């Protein structure tokens, strides 16, 4: 069985071909960073217009790289939500129309579910159940994942997502967009203990997150340094900020695993590609005798291969799309 999957939830147009053994035959992502960088963030109207331009070429490229034609496709899967509705509708409508014309079954996939199952694309995927941290520009949340179709949210951000905080701090430091990769790169040359930024714990038993106060603290420190006339120690600022984010993410993830009793921990989402987060969570998990499963960086950021995985399990459960099903901006999982 071969699955054609489409992902257009935000600013990347992605398509993938995956078989029923969860082998990725092709995964293509068309980035829009060059469009949105000059605005310091995503402009929804521009994103949806670019998806309209790129959806067909990206799907064609994925089929070509997989040496597959539409005649070989058995299932179409597409992100249904959450995300920017204008962007979602491009891929979701394209997928439904394609399935209708070709007489193929189609499934709608929750983007969060895709991240929760992206670790199944690794050579040694985890068994169920496991505790998962999904951390990206739009979401920061902890889940207990019982099986491919069942999960329970344990905690979520009360304000900014971690990836959003990275982007906002990068903007404060005039580092460009997106902020995560450049902050990670500069942080590698900085001192993570140079500036004592706050860690929002939100109570001893809370598994929720908050990064708004940290962002404000960075803004205050940057303003103070600029007023002094001294050059900004950007590497130290990035390292100290990153360490504050990573420390809270790791501590709460390990606390969640302790609470669920799971011996397996999974990381997903765009910020899951951050080397410091991967290393720190690996160290913390090893100290507690937990197994950590990390998707390849290419499957951390938005991609269609993870949508294929989640879509395949939806198909096995008989959860097919109806012709009048619509996209949604907010995830019922979160």
N, C-alpha and C positions, 0 to 999 in steps of 0.2 A: 504494500500500500504506500502511495506517495501523497504527501500533504503539501499544498501550496499555501503559505501563510503570508499575511500582509499586516504591517504595523505602521500606523500614521497617527499615533496619539498626540504627538507634540510637534517637534521640528525636524525629525528624521524620517525620510521615506524608506521603508525597509520591506524586503520580500525574501522568502527562504523556501527551499524545497527540502523536506525532511521525510525519511521513510518511517515505517511503523516500528523499526528497531531503534528509532531515535538517532539515526545517523544523519548528520547534516550534509546533504549533497550540494547545497549552495546557500550562501547567506550574503545578501547584498544590502548595503546601507548607503543612502545618499544624504550627506550632511547638509544642513543649512547654516552652519556657523558663520560663513562668510557674509550671509545676508543679514543676520541679526547682530553681528559683532559691533557694528557701528552704532547700534542703538543701546548697547549694554544689556540686552535681554531680548526675549522672544516677542516679536510683534505678531499676534495671532492671525491677522488678515494676510500678512505676507507669508506666513507659514502655510496656510491653507492654499493660497495661490500656487506656491511652489510644489506642494503635494500634487495638485492637479497636473502640473507640467511633468512631474517625474514619475507618477505612479506606473504608467504603462512601460516606459523604458526600464524601470527598476525590475518590474515583474518579468519582462522579456529577458533581461540580463540574468536573473536568477534561474529561469528555465534553461537558458543557454548554458550556463556554467554547470548545471546539473545534468546536461545532456538529456533533457526531458522536454517533451511537448505537452500541450494541454490534454492531448489524448491519453497521456500516461497518468494524469492527476486523478486521484480518487476522492479527495476531500479538500475543501477550501476553508481556511480559518482566517479570521481577521479580528483585530482588536476592536472591541465594542465600546470600551471605556476603561478607566476614566481618562480625562485629558481635555484638550481644547476641542470643543464640539465641531468647529469648522474643519479642523484637521482630521478628526476621527471620521467624519462623514465621507471624506474623500476615499479613504481606504475601505471603510465598511460598506459603502454603497457600491464601490467597484467590485468588491468580493461577492456581494449578494447578486449583482447583475451577472457577473461571470458564472457563478454557480447556476443561476437560473437558465442562462443561455445554453450552458453545457450539460444541464441535467445532473448536476453534482450536488451531494449533500454539503451544507455549509454550517459552520459553528461560529458563534461570537465569543470572544475570549476577553476576560478581564485582564487588563494590563498587569495588575498586581499579582494575579494568579500566574502569569507568565514569569515574573521575577521569582515567585516562590518556587517554581519548578525548573528554573534555568539550570540548577545544579544537576538535573537529570541528564544534561548533555555532556557531562564529564565522563571520562573513561571508567571511573569507579564511582558511580552515583550512590547517594545515601539510601538506606532503607528508611521506611516510614516507621514510627513518627519522628519528627525532628522539630527543633525550635529554629525559627528563621528571623533574621533581621533584614528588612528591605529598606535601603537607604539611598535616596536619589534627590534630584532637584525638586520633585513634587511630593515625595512621600518619605517619611521616616516612621517605621512601625515595626512592632514585634508580633510574631504569630506562632501559635502552636499548630503545626501541620500534621494532621492525622493520616491523610491519604491524598492522592492527587486531586480529589474533589472536596475535601473537608478541611477547614482551618478555622481557628479561633483567634481573634485579635487580642493580644495581651497588653499592648500599649501603643501609643502614637504620639506624634508631636502636637503640642498645643498651639504652636505658632509657626515659625519658619521650619521648613524641612532642612536637613543638614546640607544638602546640595545647594539649596537656595541661599543658605548662610555663606557658603563658599563663594557663590557668585556675587553676593552683596559686599563681602569683604574685599574681593578682587576689584570691584568697582571703586571702593574707598581708596584703594592703593593704586588706582589707575593701571591695573594689570590686564585689562581687556576681558573679553567674554569668549568661551565659558571660563569660569574662575577656577574650577577644581584642578585641572591639570597644571596650570601655572603656579598655583599656590603650593601644590605638592612638590613641584620641581624646586621652587625657591626654598621651601621648608627643609629640604634635604641639606641645604648649606647653612641653616640657621640653628639657633639654640632654643629648644622647646621649653626651657625653663627661664628664658630671658624676661618674660613678662607674665605676671601671675593673673591670667584671665580667669573669670569665674566658671565654675561647673554647676549647672542647674540640676540638682538632685530631685527636687519636687516632692520630698518626703521619703522616709525610709522604705516604705513598701510600694512606692510608685514606679511603674514601668513606662510612664510617659516621658516625653522629651520636651525641652524648650531651648531654643537657640537664639531667641530674640534678644535676651539680656546680654548674651555673649557678643552678639553683633554690635549692640550699643556700646559695650565696653571697649571693643576694638575701635569704634568710631571716636570715642572719647580719647583713647590713647593716641590715635593718629592726629587728632586736632591739637592735643597738647604738644606733641612733638613738632608739628608744623609751626605752632606759635613760638616755639623755642628757637626756631631758625636752623636747627640741626637737621642733617639729612636723615630721611626715614630709614631705619634699619629694617628694610622690607623682609629680608630673610628671617630675622628673629621674630618679627610680627607674624609672618606666615607660619613659622614653626610653632610658636606659642599658641596661636589660634587653632591650628590643626590638632595639636596635642589636646587642647581642651575639648574639642569635638570628639576625637577618637576615644579619649578616656571615658567619657560618658557613654558613648555607644557600646564600648566593650563591657563596661561594668554592668550596664542594664541588660545586655544580651546574656551575659553569664548568669546574672540573677534570674532572668527568665528561664534559662535552662534548668537551673536549680529548682525553680518553682514547678516546672512541668515534669521534672524527673527524666527528661530526655537525655540520652547520651550522645546525641548528634546535633550539631549546630550548623546552620547554613547561612551564607551571606549572599545578598543579591541587590541589584540596583546599581545605578551609575557610580555612586560613591564607593561601591564595593571594589572598584578598580584601583582605589587609592592604596598605594603600597604600604603606607604606615598603618592604616586600618587593618589590612590583611595580616601584617606581621604581628601587630599588637593582639588581635583577636586569636591568632594562632598560638601565641605565647600563653595567653590567658586560658585558652581551651586545653592546651597541653598540661598546664599546671593542675587542672581539675580532672584530668583523665577523660576529656571529651574529644570526640572526633569532629574536626572542622572540615566542611566541604565548601570549596570556592569555585564558582564558575570561571572560565577563562575571561580575561578582561573584555573580549569582543562580545561576550554574552552577558556582561554586566550592564553596559549601556543599552539603550533601546535597540532592539533587534527583532526580527520576525521568527528566528529559529525557536525562541522560547515560546512564542505564540503558537507555533506548530505543536510543540510538546503539550501545552495545556489544551489546545484544540483537539488533539488526538484523544485525550482522556475524556473530554466532553463528548466526542463522537461515540466512544465505547459505551458511555452511559446513556446514549440516546438523546442527548440535549442538543437538538438541531435547531437552527434558526427558522423562524417563520418569515414569510415575505414582508410582513409589516413591522417586524422588530426594528427598534431604533437604537441609536447610540446613546450613551449617557456620560455626563461630565464628572460625576462623583461615584466612586466605587462602593458597592454594598459591602465589600470586604473591609472597608476602612472608614 
